[in-house]
């Protein structure tokens, strides 16, 4: 009887720890950087549970939070911010793609990994890697390597960008523009900008979403280049949640009374991003780190530094 109980307890302690950690990092006493650090700690310690479910849950959680944020933004504000950041978005995406492919040849990371690392840096981290990887028929090992390299840099950015922004005296709007360009995935953009302020949060979200929309054409182009015009090549999934975000913004414009729920929506979205960052963090395991290797990490690091540094220089110079 005791042996059965001990065996049962041994199977349950890891899921119990995982659920307890999710609850802890989702509370008002937690922050995005703490949530990410906790997830990484569980991942590296081999203590993560529900690995497959976490990937699915983080994806839907992020998209749901993004759609909810539309209820905080009037369409006129959304359109104005999108237009203001369009030139920066296009310029940095085109530049990142060109440089990324060049660095891939210099570091000899391999064509698949090079394209995936470049896509993740240029647009939005893991989402771009999955979409482009599917389009080019990338091996799961290549996608794991690219995701691991991008994730490590994303974690560094989440912790360092707010400190840099404060030291340079960036306004909330300026930091939001920078975070939307320099940070790879939406969850980290939301986490870093939340710590900077509500205006930074809204600005960063809009800037990032104007970049996410480029996943679709980039994935199609990458698929054509890698696999030719074969009709069997899969068509990448369009990021429909962006359209739902615009619809939610339209509802906010037509129903001004929704202004009263802005703060609760902001709080709920911030909590959602915290939880998503924790779930994403659990995916960084020792196996992933071993797979990445120095070549992919070097390509991703150099490309990220140039994109983040160039965009910061442009945004900072516009204040003077």
Beta strands, then each sheet from edge to edge (+ up, - down):
end
